[in-house]
Amino acid sequence: MFMAKKSLVNCPICGKQNAFFDDPIGPFCSARCKMVDLGGWLGEEYRISEPLQPQHFEEFAELSGDNLDQPEHG
Ligand SMILES: [Zn+2]
């Protein structure tokens, strides 16, 4: 009977078949593959964000008063 057959989907990460509706992790065959997919688009986010540059600290320059620039003397 076809009705008894489980709905299988291919894992988008490794292509391994798994029962979609049996698993709360969706189309992924394992939590690991889910993390791989998650890490994939997280990587995109990291790539968009630029590294810290000196000019990023310019707005903080106004915060430092004269006393902050003086070396500490006992
Ligand atoms: Zn997989």
PDB file of the backbone (N, CA, C, O) and the ligand in Angstrom, with CONECT records:
HET     ZN  A 101       1
ATOM      1  N   MET A   1       0.832  -1.206   0.000  1.00  0.00           N
ATOM      2  CA  MET A   1       0.000   0.000   0.000  1.00  0.00           C
ATOM      3  C   MET A   1       0.872   1.263   0.000  1.00  0.00           C
ATOM      4  O   MET A   1       1.820   1.389   0.775  1.00  0.00           O
ATOM      5  N   PHE A   2       0.523   2.176  -0.882  1.00  0.00           N
ATOM      6  CA  PHE A   2       1.292   3.418  -0.933  1.00  0.00           C
ATOM      7  C   PHE A   2       1.061   4.283   0.305  1.00  0.00           C
ATOM      8  O   PHE A   2       1.928   5.055   0.713  1.00  0.00           O
ATOM      9  N   MET A   3      -0.120   4.135   0.888  1.00  0.00           N
ATOM     10  CA  MET A   3      -0.447   4.977   2.030  1.00  0.00           C
ATOM     11  C   MET A   3       0.457   4.700   3.225  1.00  0.00           C
ATOM     12  O   MET A   3       0.693   5.566   4.067  1.00  0.00           O
ATOM     13  N   ALA A   4       0.950   3.477   3.271  1.00  0.00           N
ATOM     14  CA  ALA A   4       1.783   3.110   4.401  1.00  0.00           C
ATOM     15  C   ALA A   4       3.223   3.608   4.225  1.00  0.00           C
ATOM     16  O   ALA A   4       4.021   3.639   5.161  1.00  0.00           O
ATOM     17  N   LYS A   5       3.507   3.990   2.991  1.00  0.00           N
ATOM     18  CA  LYS A   5       4.876   4.442   2.732  1.00  0.00           C
ATOM     19  C   LYS A   5       5.109   5.846   3.288  1.00  0.00           C
ATOM     20  O   LYS A   5       4.269   6.735   3.147  1.00  0.00           O
ATOM     21  N   LYS A   6       6.237   6.019   3.904  1.00  0.00           N
ATOM     22  CA  LYS A   6       6.562   7.329   4.463  1.00  0.00           C
ATOM     23  C   LYS A   6       7.002   8.294   3.372  1.00  0.00           C
ATOM     24  O   LYS A   6       7.556   7.887   2.351  1.00  0.00           O
ATOM     25  N   SER A   7       6.751   9.564   3.599  1.00  0.00           N
ATOM     26  CA  SER A   7       7.200  10.585   2.657  1.00  0.00           C
ATOM     27  C   SER A   7       8.681  10.850   2.864  1.00  0.00           C
ATOM     28  O   SER A   7       9.121  11.352   3.899  1.00  0.00           O
ATOM     29  N   LEU A   8       9.423  10.491   1.836  1.00  0.00           N
ATOM     30  CA  LEU A   8      10.858  10.689   1.930  1.00  0.00           C
ATOM     31  C   LEU A   8      11.297  11.903   1.116  1.00  0.00           C
ATOM     32  O   LEU A   8      10.796  12.149   0.019  1.00  0.00           O
ATOM     33  N   VAL A   9      12.217  12.636   1.661  1.00  0.00           N
ATOM     34  CA  VAL A   9      12.790  13.761   0.925  1.00  0.00           C
ATOM     35  C   VAL A   9      14.310  13.625   0.951  1.00  0.00           C
ATOM     36  O   VAL A   9      14.878  12.979   1.831  1.00  0.00           O
ATOM     37  N   ASN A  10      14.938  14.233  -0.012  1.00  0.00           N
ATOM     38  CA  ASN A  10      16.393  14.213  -0.025  1.00  0.00           C
ATOM     39  C   ASN A  10      16.937  15.388   0.777  1.00  0.00           C
ATOM     40  O   ASN A  10      16.493  16.524   0.615  1.00  0.00           O
ATOM     41  N   CYS A  11      17.880  15.106   1.625  1.00  0.00           N
ATOM     42  CA  CYS A  11      18.511  16.158   2.406  1.00  0.00           C
ATOM     43  C   CYS A  11      19.192  17.146   1.455  1.00  0.00           C
ATOM     44  O   CYS A  11      19.994  16.746   0.611  1.00  0.00           O
ATOM     45  N   PRO A  12      18.871  18.432   1.594  1.00  0.00           N
ATOM     46  CA  PRO A  12      19.455  19.441   0.697  1.00  0.00           C
ATOM     47  C   PRO A  12      20.959  19.604   0.890  1.00  0.00           C
ATOM     48  O   PRO A  12      21.635  20.219   0.066  1.00  0.00           O
ATOM     49  N   ILE A  13      21.466  19.060   1.962  1.00  0.00           N
ATOM     50  CA  ILE A  13      22.899  19.213   2.240  1.00  0.00           C
ATOM     51  C   ILE A  13      23.693  18.035   1.696  1.00  0.00           C
ATOM     52  O   ILE A  13      24.632  18.215   0.920  1.00  0.00           O
ATOM     53  N   CYS A  14      23.309  16.819   2.110  1.00  0.00           N
ATOM     54  CA  CYS A  14      24.101  15.664   1.718  1.00  0.00           C
ATOM     55  C   CYS A  14      23.352  14.746   0.759  1.00  0.00           C
ATOM     56  O   CYS A  14      23.932  13.794   0.236  1.00  0.00           O
ATOM     57  N   GLY A  15      22.046  15.027   0.516  1.00  0.00           N
ATOM     58  CA  GLY A  15      21.288  14.245  -0.441  1.00  0.00           C
ATOM     59  C   GLY A  15      20.755  12.937   0.117  1.00  0.00           C
ATOM     60  O   GLY A  15      20.114  12.170  -0.602  1.00  0.00           O
ATOM     61  N   LYS A  16      21.011  12.679   1.372  1.00  0.00           N
ATOM     62  CA  LYS A  16      20.554  11.450   1.988  1.00  0.00           C
ATOM     63  C   LYS A  16      19.053  11.517   2.221  1.00  0.00           C
ATOM     64  O   LYS A  16      18.522  12.541   2.652  1.00  0.00           O
ATOM     65  N   GLN A  17      18.361  10.388   1.925  1.00  0.00           N
ATOM     66  CA  GLN A  17      16.917  10.357   2.104  1.00  0.00           C
ATOM     67  C   GLN A  17      16.549  10.270   3.576  1.00  0.00           C
ATOM     68  O   GLN A  17      17.181   9.555   4.355  1.00  0.00           O
ATOM     69  N   ASN A  18      15.520  11.011   3.934  1.00  0.00           N
ATOM     70  CA  ASN A  18      15.010  10.909   5.298  1.00  0.00           C
ATOM     71  C   ASN A  18      13.520  11.172   5.307  1.00  0.00           C
ATOM     72  O   ASN A  18      12.982  11.785   4.385  1.00  0.00           O
ATOM     73  N   ALA A  19      12.860  10.712   6.343  1.00  0.00           N
ATOM     74  CA  ALA A  19      11.416  10.898   6.455  1.00  0.00           C
ATOM     75  C   ALA A  19      11.128  12.307   6.943  1.00  0.00           C
ATOM     76  O   ALA A  19      11.369  12.650   8.101  1.00  0.00           O
ATOM     77  N   PHE A  20      10.614  13.100   6.042  1.00  0.00           N
ATOM     78  CA  PHE A  20      10.399  14.523   6.329  1.00  0.00           C
ATOM     79  C   PHE A  20       9.490  14.732   7.535  1.00  0.00           C
ATOM     80  O   PHE A  20       9.807  15.498   8.445  1.00  0.00           O
ATOM     81  N   PHE A  21       8.354  14.038   7.526  1.00  0.00           N
ATOM     82  CA  PHE A  21       7.345  14.306   8.550  1.00  0.00           C
ATOM     83  C   PHE A  21       7.653  13.636   9.877  1.00  0.00           C
ATOM     84  O   PHE A  21       6.972  13.878  10.874  1.00  0.00           O
ATOM     85  N   ASP A  22       8.685  12.791   9.893  1.00  0.00           N
ATOM     86  CA  ASP A  22       9.051  12.142  11.137  1.00  0.00           C
ATOM     87  C   ASP A  22      10.011  12.988  11.959  1.00  0.00           C
ATOM     88  O   ASP A  22      10.250  12.739  13.140  1.00  0.00           O
ATOM     89  N   ASP A  23      10.544  13.986  11.294  1.00  0.00           N
ATOM     90  CA  ASP A  23      11.614  14.722  11.949  1.00  0.00           C
ATOM     91  C   ASP A  23      11.289  16.206  12.085  1.00  0.00           C
ATOM     92  O   ASP A  23      10.865  16.837  11.117  1.00  0.00           O
ATOM     93  N   PRO A  24      11.481  16.762  13.265  1.00  0.00           N
ATOM     94  CA  PRO A  24      11.218  18.198  13.470  1.00  0.00           C
ATOM     95  C   PRO A  24      12.283  19.089  12.850  1.00  0.00           C
ATOM     96  O   PRO A  24      12.129  20.310  12.822  1.00  0.00           O
ATOM     97  N   ILE A  25      13.345  18.500  12.361  1.00  0.00           N
ATOM     98  CA  ILE A  25      14.415  19.317  11.768  1.00  0.00           C
ATOM     99  C   ILE A  25      14.188  19.576  10.292  1.00  0.00           C
ATOM    100  O   ILE A  25      15.057  20.102   9.597  1.00  0.00           O
ATOM    101  N   GLY A  26      12.980  19.190   9.811  1.00  0.00           N
ATOM    102  CA  GLY A  26      12.610  19.524   8.438  1.00  0.00           C
ATOM    103  C   GLY A  26      13.248  18.606   7.419  1.00  0.00           C
ATOM    104  O   GLY A  26      13.416  17.413   7.671  1.00  0.00           O
ATOM    105  N   PRO A  27      13.602  19.154   6.270  1.00  0.00           N
ATOM    106  CA  PRO A  27      14.100  18.349   5.159  1.00  0.00           C
ATOM    107  C   PRO A  27      15.511  17.816   5.386  1.00  0.00           C
ATOM    108  O   PRO A  27      16.027  17.050   4.572  1.00  0.00           O
ATOM    109  N   PHE A  28      16.125  18.216   6.479  1.00  0.00           N
ATOM    110  CA  PHE A  28      17.490  17.770   6.720  1.00  0.00           C
ATOM    111  C   PHE A  28      17.494  16.395   7.357  1.00  0.00           C
ATOM    112  O   PHE A  28      16.604  16.063   8.141  1.00  0.00           O
ATOM    113  N   CYS A  29      18.505  15.589   7.018  1.00  0.00           N
ATOM    114  CA  CYS A  29      18.570  14.225   7.516  1.00  0.00           C
ATOM    115  C   CYS A  29      19.055  14.196   8.953  1.00  0.00           C
ATOM    116  O   CYS A  29      18.825  13.224   9.671  1.00  0.00           O
ATOM    117  N   SER A  30      19.712  15.240   9.365  1.00  0.00           N
ATOM    118  CA  SER A  30      20.233  15.257  10.726  1.00  0.00           C
ATOM    119  C   SER A  30      20.414  16.704  11.188  1.00  0.00           C
ATOM    120  O   SER A  30      20.414  17.638  10.387  1.00  0.00           O
ATOM    121  N   ALA A  31      20.565  16.855  12.488  1.00  0.00           N
ATOM    122  CA  ALA A  31      20.773  18.194  13.033  1.00  0.00           C
ATOM    123  C   ALA A  31      22.065  18.790  12.503  1.00  0.00           C
ATOM    124  O   ALA A  31      22.196  20.007  12.376  1.00  0.00           O
ATOM    125  N   ARG A  32      23.013  17.924  12.197  1.00  0.00           N
ATOM    126  CA  ARG A  32      24.295  18.391  11.686  1.00  0.00           C
ATOM    127  C   ARG A  32      24.115  19.095  10.336  1.00  0.00           C
ATOM    128  O   ARG A  32      24.649  20.179  10.100  1.00  0.00           O
ATOM    129  N   CYS A  33      23.328  18.427   9.442  1.00  0.00           N
ATOM    130  CA  CYS A  33      23.094  19.023   8.129  1.00  0.00           C
ATOM    131  C   CYS A  33      22.307  20.322   8.267  1.00  0.00           C
ATOM    132  O   CYS A  33      22.492  21.258   7.488  1.00  0.00           O
ATOM    133  N   LYS A  34      21.432  20.369   9.261  1.00  0.00           N
ATOM    134  CA  LYS A  34      20.684  21.596   9.486  1.00  0.00           C
ATOM    135  C   LYS A  34      21.626  22.727   9.898  1.00  0.00           C
ATOM    136  O   LYS A  34      21.477  23.872   9.472  1.00  0.00           O
ATOM    137  N   MET A  35      22.589  22.377  10.728  1.00  0.00           N
ATOM    138  CA  MET A  35      23.557  23.371  11.169  1.00  0.00           C
ATOM    139  C   MET A  35      24.447  23.827  10.019  1.00  0.00           C
ATOM    140  O   MET A  35      24.840  24.990   9.932  1.00  0.00           O
ATOM    141  N   VAL A  36      24.754  22.873   9.137  1.00  0.00           N
ATOM    142  CA  VAL A  36      25.567  23.221   7.966  1.00  0.00           C
ATOM    143  C   VAL A  36      24.840  24.251   7.121  1.00  0.00           C
ATOM    144  O   VAL A  36      25.431  25.226   6.657  1.00  0.00           O
ATOM    145  N   ASP A  37      23.531  24.016   6.926  1.00  0.00           N
ATOM    146  CA  ASP A  37      22.732  24.950   6.142  1.00  0.00           C
ATOM    147  C   ASP A  37      22.633  26.290   6.856  1.00  0.00           C
ATOM    148  O   ASP A  37      22.746  27.348   6.236  1.00  0.00           O
ATOM    149  N   LEU A  38      22.422  26.232   8.158  1.00  0.00           N
ATOM    150  CA  LEU A  38      22.322  27.455   8.961  1.00  0.00           C
ATOM    151  C   LEU A  38      23.641  28.212   8.923  1.00  0.00           C
ATOM    152  O   LEU A  38      23.675  29.432   8.761  1.00  0.00           O
ATOM    153  N   GLY A  39      24.730  27.456   9.077  1.00  0.00           N
ATOM    154  CA  GLY A  39      26.041  28.091   9.037  1.00  0.00           C
ATOM    155  C   GLY A  39      26.340  28.693   7.680  1.00  0.00           C
ATOM    156  O   GLY A  39      27.102  29.653   7.570  1.00  0.00           O
ATOM    157  N   GLY A  40      25.730  28.116   6.634  1.00  0.00           N
ATOM    158  CA  GLY A  40      25.943  28.626   5.287  1.00  0.00           C
ATOM    159  C   GLY A  40      25.458  30.046   5.147  1.00  0.00           C
ATOM    160  O   GLY A  40      26.174  30.907   4.636  1.00  0.00           O
ATOM    161  N   TRP A  41      24.228  30.299   5.603  1.00  0.00           N
ATOM    162  CA  TRP A  41      23.723  31.659   5.425  1.00  0.00           C
ATOM    163  C   TRP A  41      24.224  32.592   6.512  1.00  0.00           C
ATOM    164  O   TRP A  41      24.211  33.812   6.350  1.00  0.00           O
ATOM    165  N   LEU A  42      24.670  32.006   7.634  1.00  0.00           N
ATOM    166  CA  LEU A  42      25.320  32.850   8.633  1.00  0.00           C
ATOM    167  C   LEU A  42      26.643  33.368   8.083  1.00  0.00           C
ATOM    168  O   LEU A  42      27.049  34.499   8.348  1.00  0.00           O
ATOM    169  N   GLY A  43      27.309  32.500   7.303  1.00  0.00           N
ATOM    170  CA  GLY A  43      28.557  32.895   6.680  1.00  0.00           C
ATOM    171  C   GLY A  43      28.363  34.076   5.750  1.00  0.00           C
ATOM    172  O   GLY A  43      29.215  34.959   5.652  1.00  0.00           O
ATOM    173  N   GLU A  44      27.212  34.076   5.060  1.00  0.00           N
ATOM    174  CA  GLU A  44      26.898  35.189   4.176  1.00  0.00           C
ATOM    175  C   GLU A  44      26.817  36.484   4.976  1.00  0.00           C
ATOM    176  O   GLU A  44      27.303  37.529   4.545  1.00  0.00           O
ATOM    177  N   GLU A  45      26.192  36.394   6.152  1.00  0.00           N
ATOM    178  CA  GLU A  45      26.053  37.565   7.003  1.00  0.00           C
ATOM    179  C   GLU A  45      27.421  38.091   7.415  1.00  0.00           C
ATOM    180  O   GLU A  45      27.684  39.294   7.386  1.00  0.00           O
ATOM    181  N   TYR A  46      28.278  37.161   7.796  1.00  0.00           N
ATOM    182  CA  TYR A  46      29.615  37.557   8.248  1.00  0.00           C
ATOM    183  C   TYR A  46      30.394  38.201   7.115  1.00  0.00           C
ATOM    184  O   TYR A  46      31.190  39.116   7.326  1.00  0.00           O
ATOM    185  N   ARG A  47      30.147  37.700   5.897  1.00  0.00           N
ATOM    186  CA  ARG A  47      30.882  38.235   4.763  1.00  0.00           C
ATOM    187  C   ARG A  47      30.449  39.670   4.467  1.00  0.00           C
ATOM    188  O   ARG A  47      31.248  40.499   4.031  1.00  0.00           O
ATOM    189  N   ILE A  48      29.147  39.951   4.718  1.00  0.00           N
ATOM    190  CA  ILE A  48      28.631  41.287   4.459  1.00  0.00           C
ATOM    191  C   ILE A  48      29.200  42.295   5.457  1.00  0.00           C
ATOM    192  O   ILE A  48      29.579  43.408   5.093  1.00  0.00           O
ATOM    193  N   SER A  49      29.251  41.876   6.729  1.00  0.00           N
ATOM    194  CA  SER A  49      29.753  42.775   7.760  1.00  0.00           C
ATOM    195  C   SER A  49      31.237  43.041   7.544  1.00  0.00           C
ATOM    196  O   SER A  49      32.033  42.117   7.377  1.00  0.00           O
ATOM    197  N   GLU A  50      31.588  44.308   7.551  1.00  0.00           N
ATOM    198  CA  GLU A  50      32.976  44.676   7.312  1.00  0.00           C
ATOM    199  C   GLU A  50      33.774  44.623   8.612  1.00  0.00           C
ATOM    200  O   GLU A  50      33.214  44.814   9.692  1.00  0.00           O
ATOM    201  N   PRO A  51      35.063  44.368   8.514  1.00  0.00           N
ATOM    202  CA  PRO A  51      35.902  44.339   9.707  1.00  0.00           C
ATOM    203  C   PRO A  51      36.040  45.733  10.302  1.00  0.00           C
ATOM    204  O   PRO A  51      35.813  46.741   9.633  1.00  0.00           O
ATOM    205  N   LEU A  52      36.413  45.765  11.560  1.00  0.00           N
ATOM    206  CA  LEU A  52      36.555  47.054  12.238  1.00  0.00           C
ATOM    207  C   LEU A  52      37.690  47.870  11.638  1.00  0.00           C
ATOM    208  O   LEU A  52      38.788  47.370  11.395  1.00  0.00           O
ATOM    209  N   GLN A  53      37.390  49.133  11.410  1.00  0.00           N
ATOM    210  CA  GLN A  53      38.398  50.055  10.877  1.00  0.00           C
ATOM    211  C   GLN A  53      38.595  51.196  11.863  1.00  0.00           C
ATOM    212  O   GLN A  53      37.711  51.469  12.675  1.00  0.00           O
ATOM    213  N   PRO A  54      39.742  51.868  11.804  1.00  0.00           N
ATOM    214  CA  PRO A  54      40.016  52.995  12.717  1.00  0.00           C
ATOM    215  C   PRO A  54      38.930  54.062  12.664  1.00  0.00           C
ATOM    216  O   PRO A  54      38.589  54.644  13.694  1.00  0.00           O
ATOM    217  N   GLN A  55      38.384  54.325  11.486  1.00  0.00           N
ATOM    218  CA  GLN A  55      37.374  55.367  11.374  1.00  0.00           C
ATOM    219  C   GLN A  55      36.090  55.031  12.129  1.00  0.00           C
ATOM    220  O   GLN A  55      35.274  55.909  12.407  1.00  0.00           O
ATOM    221  N   HIS A  56      35.923  53.743  12.459  1.00  0.00           N
ATOM    222  CA  HIS A  56      34.746  53.350  13.217  1.00  0.00           C
ATOM    223  C   HIS A  56      34.805  53.880  14.644  1.00  0.00           C
ATOM    224  O   HIS A  56      33.783  53.969  15.326  1.00  0.00           O
ATOM    225  N   PHE A  57      36.000  54.229  15.085  1.00  0.00           N
ATOM    226  CA  PHE A  57      36.163  54.691  16.465  1.00  0.00           C
ATOM    227  C   PHE A  57      36.148  56.211  16.558  1.00  0.00           C
ATOM    228  O   PHE A  57      36.235  56.770  17.651  1.00  0.00           O
ATOM    229  N   GLU A  58      36.039  56.874  15.420  1.00  0.00           N
ATOM    230  CA  GLU A  58      36.077  58.331  15.426  1.00  0.00           C
ATOM    231  C   GLU A  58      34.936  58.918  16.249  1.00  0.00           C
ATOM    232  O   GLU A  58      35.103  59.944  16.908  1.00  0.00           O
ATOM    233  N   GLU A  59      33.787  58.271  16.209  1.00  0.00           N
ATOM    234  CA  GLU A  59      32.646  58.798  16.952  1.00  0.00           C
ATOM    235  C   GLU A  59      32.858  58.724  18.454  1.00  0.00           C
ATOM    236  O   GLU A  59      32.205  59.428  19.224  1.00  0.00           O
ATOM    237  N   PHE A  60      33.782  57.858  18.860  1.00  0.00           N
ATOM    238  CA  PHE A  60      34.050  57.727  20.290  1.00  0.00           C
ATOM    239  C   PHE A  60      35.118  58.717  20.755  1.00  0.00           C
ATOM    240  O   PHE A  60      35.337  58.891  21.954  1.00  0.00           O
ATOM    241  N   ALA A  61      35.775  59.358  19.800  1.00  0.00           N
ATOM    242  CA  ALA A  61      36.854  60.282  20.140  1.00  0.00           C
ATOM    243  C   ALA A  61      36.330  61.432  20.997  1.00  0.00           C
ATOM    244  O   ALA A  61      37.035  61.920  21.881  1.00  0.00           O
ATOM    245  N   GLU A  62      35.094  61.865  20.739  1.00  0.00           N
ATOM    246  CA  GLU A  62      34.528  62.981  21.481  1.00  0.00           C
ATOM    247  C   GLU A  62      34.273  62.610  22.937  1.00  0.00           C
ATOM    248  O   GLU A  62      34.224  63.481  23.806  1.00  0.00           O
ATOM    249  N   LEU A  63      34.114  61.347  23.192  1.00  0.00           N
ATOM    250  CA  LEU A  63      33.791  60.900  24.540  1.00  0.00           C
ATOM    251  C   LEU A  63      34.983  61.050  25.474  1.00  0.00           C
ATOM    252  O   LEU A  63      34.812  61.282  26.671  1.00  0.00           O
ATOM    253  N   SER A  64      36.197  60.917  24.928  1.00  0.00           N
ATOM    254  CA  SER A  64      37.379  60.961  25.766  1.00  0.00           C
ATOM    255  C   SER A  64      37.729  62.401  26.132  1.00  0.00           C
ATOM    256  O   SER A  64      37.975  63.231  25.257  1.00  0.00           O
ATOM    257  N   GLY A  65      37.749  62.689  27.432  1.00  0.00           N
ATOM    258  CA  GLY A  65      38.110  64.025  27.906  1.00  0.00           C
ATOM    259  C   GLY A  65      39.622  64.162  27.997  1.00  0.00           C
ATOM    260  O   GLY A  65      40.365  63.246  27.645  1.00  0.00           O
ATOM    261  N   ASP A  66      40.065  65.326  28.476  1.00  0.00           N
ATOM    262  CA  ASP A  66      41.501  65.569  28.585  1.00  0.00           C
ATOM    263  C   ASP A  66      42.131  64.605  29.592  1.00  0.00           C
ATOM    264  O   ASP A  66      43.250  64.127  29.404  1.00  0.00           O
ATOM    265  N   ASN A  67      41.403  64.338  30.640  1.00  0.00           N
ATOM    266  CA  ASN A  67      41.950  63.484  31.699  1.00  0.00           C
ATOM    267  C   ASN A  67      42.208  62.078  31.203  1.00  0.00           C
ATOM    268  O   ASN A  67      43.126  61.406  31.674  1.00  0.00           O
ATOM    269  N   LEU A  68      41.413  61.635  30.267  1.00  0.00           N
ATOM    270  CA  LEU A  68      41.547  60.267  29.770  1.00  0.00           C
ATOM    271  C   LEU A  68      42.823  60.083  28.959  1.00  0.00           C
ATOM    272  O   LEU A  68      43.329  58.969  28.825  1.00  0.00           O
ATOM    273  N   ASP A  69      43.333  61.174  28.426  1.00  0.00           N
ATOM    274  CA  ASP A  69      44.540  61.067  27.614  1.00  0.00           C
ATOM    275  C   ASP A  69      45.804  61.124  28.452  1.00  0.00           C
ATOM    276  O   ASP A  69      46.889  60.795  27.972  1.00  0.00           O
ATOM    277  N   GLN A  70      45.664  61.544  29.718  1.00  0.00           N
ATOM    278  CA  GLN A  70      46.842  61.670  30.565  1.00  0.00           C
ATOM    279  C   GLN A  70      47.220  60.317  31.133  1.00  0.00           C
ATOM    280  O   GLN A  70      46.361  59.555  31.576  1.00  0.00           O
ATOM    281  N   PRO A  71      48.523  60.022  31.116  1.00  0.00           N
ATOM    282  CA  PRO A  71      48.991  58.786  31.764  1.00  0.00           C
ATOM    283  C   PRO A  71      48.798  58.892  33.274  1.00  0.00           C
ATOM    284  O   PRO A  71      48.852  59.979  33.850  1.00  0.00           O
ATOM    285  N   GLU A  72      48.578  57.768  33.884  1.00  0.00           N
ATOM    286  CA  GLU A  72      48.320  57.780  35.320  1.00  0.00           C
ATOM    287  C   GLU A  72      49.610  57.952  36.118  1.00  0.00           C
ATOM    288  O   GLU A  72      50.599  57.251  35.902  1.00  0.00           O
ATOM    289  N   HIS A  73      49.567  58.922  37.062  1.00  0.00           N
ATOM    290  CA  HIS A  73      50.679  59.096  37.987  1.00  0.00           C
ATOM    291  C   HIS A  73      50.163  58.876  39.386  1.00  0.00           C
ATOM    292  O   HIS A  73      49.092  59.373  39.737  1.00  0.00           O
ATOM    293  N   GLY A  74      50.900  58.143  40.190  1.00  0.00           N
ATOM    294  CA  GLY A  74      50.496  57.821  41.524  1.00  0.00           C
ATOM    295  C   GLY A  74      50.289  58.953  42.433  1.00  0.00           C
ATOM    296  O   GLY A  74      49.941  58.754  43.597  1.00  0.00           O
TER     297      GLY A  74
HETATM  298 ZN    ZN A 101      22.063  15.401   5.343  1.00  0.00          ZN2+
END
